[in-house]
Amino acid sequence: TQRHLARLVDRAHSRVHVHFRRVSTATLTTQNESKITDDVTTNAMMKHGRGKGKSGCLVGKKVLERTVKLNCATVAVWFYQENGRERRNSNRDDDLCSIVAVGSYEHSRGERKGEDEEEVQRGKEEERIGQVTLFRCSRGKSEEEEEEISFDACGELDATSSARCGGAFDLKFGNASRSEGGKVELAMACANNCLEVFEMMEDGDADVDEDVNRGKQLVRLKPTGRFECRFGGIGLCTSAAWSYRDKSIVATGDDGAAVVVDYERAMMMASPGGGSGGEGDNSQVLFRVENAHADAIWASSFLDGSEDVFFTGGDDCKLIKHDLREMVRSNGDEEGDLSSAFAYPSQTSQNFRFEKNPAFGAGVTSIESKGDFLYVGSYDGACRAFDVRKSLKEPMWISRGNDDGKEEDGEKEGEEEASIWRVRLHPNFSTTKREGKIALASMKAGCRVISSLDGSTVGTYRNGHDDDKVVYGCDWAFFNEEEEEEEEEGFVSCSFYDRRIHVWTL
């Protein structure tokens, strides 16, 4: 009865044991802010639970935990900015504040009515539902000068946006959001074949004192763009990636195709007098890259600093580099096809210049780009680092999961469970020294933090994430601006099936 989700999970994670859960569409009912989440436990700054694993790496400590209404699928974090640095905006001057967006995705049986038997049967089929819940994460000092961390719900999608999103597969904040005065925009890859963009803003209707209680002010997501990607397969938009200056967005699908959205032009067309662009007919701003992969694509990322070069990875175990300048643009010629397409020249052409990477033992699931380097996660349990100035066929290093596992027949026990679904770079990641921390969502093995220098494990974080639950998302929530600062750094993770969000400190 859950064949769409079964097909998806079987293809992406053929070795994962799946437990299905049915929910009611009543979960979409708008509730008060105080009921956005259930507070499972608030055990701030636990003094126990941290130690050394068998391999000598740090076993992380969980400081907070929350639950949401639907299964957690992805996480994205935005930091308040001021002059290129984090704006510490709360009632205490020493607070560092971030907004954590948690995307959810589930299936529910619809109750759609119809005039004939076929329509009635379709109405009984499952439908995809989703939500985006916003949390404000703050790190500061208490009156007793002890460090404390708060993590409170501050907003969610309205009922209309939630009902039409069909589930959040991937969330990405725009790069311009990280500069002072830039609009804070959030792209969402939806499970209903669409890419949606929201502007995040503080609720102007909230009656709060801006200087004293700004940290308690609600945050809302205003829809600014909706793009129908028309992917085949079962109609999943699986990932989203912004270009360097947010002029374009790449979205990928479970049919092996990618879509490039000319977002700058779409917003110009959506402005007064500019026609439509953010909603409705997107044919003038949406361009398809057909057959980018031979199977479902799960990951995408623009090269850091580029508007033209981007990378995709998928179930065909390939990391592929694309350059829009090397592609031929043509208009759709099929009846009813109003979109344009990017097509590769023939393989005999001198301009056929994209690379495939044969180094992966399973599907590519996550890609992060910084400077001239890529950090790529895979379902084979490894994170790989590549220098894009060289061939993508040989990684600089490979970091395997389950450092405490035992070797058997050349492989470590537990690597299957340590499959990586998300890679997230530390906000102060250095490309000059190539030294920094990388957080990994390792599915059934919880989370890991590794060093960007050689991929060695810095810490493991799995207590609290049950073994039969899948950790799909993680991202950094608070950090130190300078290396000499002694405040604790941390990240958030979310897991499917149990709907939990955990806050960890290093």
Buried (B, 14 or more C-beta within 10 A) or exposed (E): EBEBBEEBBEBBBEEBEBEEEEBEEEBBEEEEBEEBBEEBEBBBBEEEEBEEEEEEBBBBBBBBBBBBBBBBBBBBBBBBBEEEEBBBBBBEEEBBBBBBBBBBBBBBBBEEEEEEEEEEEEBEEBBBBBBBBBBBBBBBBEEEEEBBBBBBBBBBBEEEBBBBBBBBBBBBBBBBBBEEEEBBBBBBBBBBBBBBBBBBEBBEEBEBEEEEEBBBBBBBBEBBBBBBBBBEBBBBBBBBBBBBBBBBBBBBBBBBBBBBBBBBBBBBBBEEEEEEBBEEBBBBBBBBBEEBBEBBBBBBBBBBBBBBBBBBBBBBBBBBBBBBEBBEEEEBEEEEEEBBBBEBEEEEEEEEEBBBBEBBEBBBBBBBBBBBBBBBBBBBBBBBBBBBEEEBEEBBBBBBBBBBBEEEEEBBEBBBBBBBBBBBBBBBBEBEEBBBBBBBBBBBBBBBBBBBEEBEBBBBBBBBBBEEBBBBBBBBBBBBEEEEEEBBBBBBBBBBBBBBBBBBBB
